[in-house]
Amino acid sequence: MRSLPLPLALTARLSPVVVLAAAGWALSSGPAATPAADDRTATQNSGDDSPSAPATAAASKTYSAAPSPCEALDSKSIGDLVPGAKAAGKELPSTDKSVRRTCSWNALKGFDYRWLDVSYEITASDEAAEKSYKERVADKSGGGEVPGVGDAGYSVVNLSTEDKQQTREGTVMIRASNAIVSITYSGSDFESKKAPATDEINKGAIKAAKAAVAALEDGQKS
């Protein structure tokens, strides 16, 4: 079987994915106390070990770290979504793996090309995750809600054409408490120059999203 060069759009797609930075982080600090105030505070608090301030938002976060995205889907799911890809996937570099992590799978089997990204992003609070989620959804029109997964879900599929080659890409975003799970799933047929059906790409992206959210929840229980 003869091999075909990837079109420019898909060659560029093989570049490392830049994962969006977590939104809504805030740092706060109180005013410094004077020496006299320090003395009075020490006297007043002596013998009282009970906490006087409410728990911080960081302590009450549902998810404190991003799980391994390359372990989000089992080998059968990878084989179904990205035929010919190694089940282990490839995790992309991250400046802080406790906050954001992404794994990618891609393969060309025969004339069919598939690409899958699974990303986790951990924000400082549910409110920060909700704000980031709403901003991203607002930037992607033409999609619809994904019910029954996390606290909120959105899915959209787009078709692009370059050098007469079609590529269809589906994006699914799920907010689960203070975490955001992002899925990108795309495909092309280099023989027909056509892209897979919208339904195929959309269902594949949603399947990956459900598995990734389940892995996030399982990691919290362990």
C-alpha positions as semicolon CSV with decimal commas, in nm:
position;residue;x (nm);y (nm);z (nm)
1;M;0,000;0,000;0,000
2;R;0,149;0,333;-0,099
3;S;0,199;0,596;0,167
4;L;0,065;0,946;0,123
5;P;0,213;1,271;0,261
6;L;0,005;1,445;0,521
7;P;-0,157;1,767;0,401
8;L;-0,031;2,092;0,545
9;A;-0,319;2,124;0,791
10;L;-0,251;1,783;0,947
11;T;0,128;1,830;0,943
12;A;0,079;2,145;1,147
13;R;-0,159;1,947;1,372
14;L;0,133;1,727;1,476
15;S;0,302;2,022;1,649
16;P;0,294;2,016;2,032
17;V;-0,040;2,131;2,165
18;V;-0,025;2,442;2,378
19;V;-0,258;2,375;2,667
20;L;-0,459;2,674;2,789
21;A;-0,341;2,819;3,120
22;A;-0,579;2,788;3,415
23;A;-0,808;3,091;3,448
24;G;-0,932;3,271;3,752
25;W;-0,641;3,215;3,990
26;A;-0,614;3,477;4,264
27;L;-0,365;3,535;4,542
28;S;-0,449;3,733;4,852
29;S;-0,248;3,860;5,146
30;G;-0,337;4,059;5,454
31;P;-0,169;4,377;5,584
32;A;0,143;4,331;5,791
33;A;0,091;4,370;6,167
34;T;0,286;4,625;6,373
35;P;0,522;4,496;6,648
36;A;0,281;4,617;6,917
37;A;-0,008;4,445;6,751
38;D;0,197;4,125;6,736
39;D;0,251;4,134;7,112
40;R;-0,118;4,189;7,186
41;T;-0,222;3,913;6,942
42;A;0,019;3,664;7,095
43;T;-0,119;3,737;7,444
44;Q;-0,481;3,710;7,333
45;N;-0,430;3,382;7,142
46;S;-0,218;3,202;7,401
47;G;-0,381;2,878;7,508
48;D;-0,630;2,887;7,220
49;D;-0,532;2,632;6,955
50;S;-0,864;2,629;6,772
51;P;-0,858;2,778;6,420
52;S;-1,011;3,125;6,406
53;A;-1,028;3,159;6,024
54;P;-1,247;2,962;5,782
55;A;-1,091;2,693;5,566
56;T;-0,925;2,825;5,249
57;A;-1,066;2,760;4,903
58;A;-0,761;2,551;4,818
59;A;-0,829;2,316;5,111
60;S;-1,187;2,258;5,001
61;K;-1,115;2,189;4,631
62;T;-1,267;1,868;4,501
63;Y;-0,967;1,800;4,276
64;S;-0,621;1,907;4,387
65;A;-0,416;1,768;4,098
66;A;-0,456;1,662;3,737
67;P;-0,454;1,283;3,683
68;S;-0,253;1,112;3,411
69;P;-0,437;1,184;3,083
70;C;-0,262;0,894;2,907
71;E;-0,440;0,655;3,145
72;A;-0,785;0,809;3,094
73;L;-0,892;0,563;2,823
74;D;-0,838;0,188;2,808
75;S;-0,661;0,021;2,517
76;K;-0,986;-0,094;2,355
77;S;-1,122;0,261;2,346
78;I;-0,799;0,389;2,195
79;G;-0,811;0,113;1,934
80;D;-1,168;0,207;1,843
81;L;-1,109;0,582;1,826
82;V;-0,755;0,591;1,685
83;P;-0,691;0,265;1,496
84;G;-0,323;0,184;1,476
85;A;-0,218;0,415;1,760
86;K;-0,012;0,294;2,055
87;A;-0,237;0,266;2,359
88;A;0,018;0,441;2,581
89;G;-0,021;0,773;2,399
90;K;0,222;1,062;2,437
91;E;0,196;1,315;2,718
92;L;0,283;1,668;2,612
93;P;0,518;1,890;2,815
94;S;0,356;2,101;3,088
95;T;0,491;2,376;3,310
96;D;0,295;2,237;3,606
97;K;0,157;1,883;3,587
98;S;-0,045;1,928;3,905
99;V;-0,250;2,193;3,724
100;R;-0,273;2,086;3,359
101;R;-0,183;1,773;3,161
102;T;-0,251;1,659;2,803
103;C;-0,207;1,327;2,623
104;S;-0,223;1,274;2,246
105;W;-0,280;0,976;2,021
106;N;-0,259;0,987;1,641
107;A;-0,223;0,729;1,365
108;L;-0,264;0,676;0,994
109;K;-0,408;0,334;0,917
110;G;-0,444;0,275;0,548
111;F;-0,586;0,603;0,425
112;D;-0,772;0,688;0,747
113;Y;-0,616;0,938;0,985
114;R;-0,731;1,000;1,342
115;W;-0,611;1,231;1,618
116;L;-0,721;1,244;1,982
117;D;-0,625;1,481;2,264
118;V;-0,733;1,442;2,627
119;S;-0,661;1,735;2,859
120;Y;-0,714;1,800;3,229
121;E;-0,703;2,144;3,389
122;I;-0,736;2,199;3,764
123;T;-0,846;2,547;3,875
124;A;-0,847;2,711;4,216
125;S;-1,221;2,672;4,276
126;D;-1,554;2,567;4,127
127;E;-1,622;2,933;4,050
128;A;-1,295;2,972;3,858
129;A;-1,367;2,656;3,657
130;E;-1,720;2,773;3,579
131;K;-1,594;3,110;3,456
132;S;-1,328;2,952;3,235
133;Y;-1,575;2,698;3,099
134;K;-1,832;2,963;3,006
135;E;-1,569;3,176;2,832
136;R;-1,453;2,883;2,620
137;V;-1,804;2,775;2,528
138;A;-1,885;3,131;2,424
139;D;-1,594;3,118;2,176
140;K;-1,731;2,805;2,006
141;S;-2,068;2,850;1,841
142;G;-2,288;2,595;1,669
143;G;-2,259;2,318;1,925
144;G;-2,484;2,179;2,194
145;E;-2,494;2,061;2,552
146;V;-2,363;1,722;2,663
147;P;-2,599;1,609;2,941
148;G;-2,520;1,365;3,218
149;V;-2,144;1,422;3,237
150;G;-1,988;1,638;3,508
151;D;-2,158;1,963;3,610
152;A;-2,177;2,102;3,255
153;G;-2,081;1,980;2,909
154;Y;-2,058;2,120;2,558
155;S;-1,979;1,962;2,221
156;V;-1,916;2,115;1,878
157;V;-1,797;1,970;1,545
158;N;-1,638;2,172;1,264
159;L;-1,534;2,090;0,907
160;S;-1,228;2,241;0,741
161;T;-1,080;2,195;0,392
162;E;-0,723;2,253;0,278
163;D;-0,574;2,146;-0,056
164;K;-0,908;1,976;-0,128
165;Q;-0,864;1,754;0,178
166;Q;-1,142;1,765;0,434
167;T;-1,083;1,732;0,808
168;R;-1,361;1,712;1,064
169;E;-1,279;1,800;1,425
170;G;-1,492;1,759;1,734
171;T;-1,435;1,940;2,063
172;V;-1,596;1,845;2,394
173;M;-1,555;2,043;2,715
174;I;-1,674;1,918;3,052
175;R;-1,670;2,103;3,383
176;A;-1,657;1,879;3,689
177;S;-1,634;2,084;4,012
178;N;-1,304;2,275;3,988
179;A;-1,171;2,068;3,694
180;I;-1,213;2,114;3,320
181;V;-1,179;1,816;3,086
182;S;-1,117;1,898;2,719
183;I;-1,132;1,654;2,429
184;T;-1,026;1,715;2,068
185;Y;-1,098;1,439;1,816
186;S;-1,040;1,473;1,442
187;G;-1,025;1,259;1,130
188;S;-0,960;1,255;0,755
189;D;-0,976;1,004;0,470
190;F;-0,683;1,055;0,233
191;E;-0,823;0,828;-0,036
192;S;-1,163;0,992;-0,080
193;K;-1,043;1,334;0,041
194;K;-1,355;1,337;0,256
195;A;-1,387;1,368;0,632
196;P;-1,565;1,121;0,862
197;A;-1,931;1,189;0,930
198;T;-2,021;1,450;1,192
199;D;-2,200;1,189;1,401
200;E;-1,893;0,963;1,409
201;I;-1,662;1,239;1,526
202;N;-1,910;1,380;1,777
203;K;-1,988;1,042;1,934
204;G;-1,617;0,956;1,947
205;A;-1,530;1,282;2,125
206;I;-1,815;1,237;2,375
207;K;-1,708;0,876;2,441
208;A;-1,356;0,996;2,520
209;A;-1,493;1,273;2,743
210;K;-1,703;1,033;2,949
211;A;-1,405;0,804;3,001
212;A;-1,180;1,096;3,097
213;V;-1,430;1,230;3,353
214;A;-1,472;0,881;3,500
215;A;-1,093;0,853;3,535
216;L;-1,087;1,193;3,709
217;E;-1,354;1,083;3,955
218;D;-1,188;0,745;4,017
219;G;-0,859;0,919;4,095
220;Q;-1,033;1,127;4,359
221;K;-1,170;0,815;4,532
222;S;-0,836;0,637;4,549
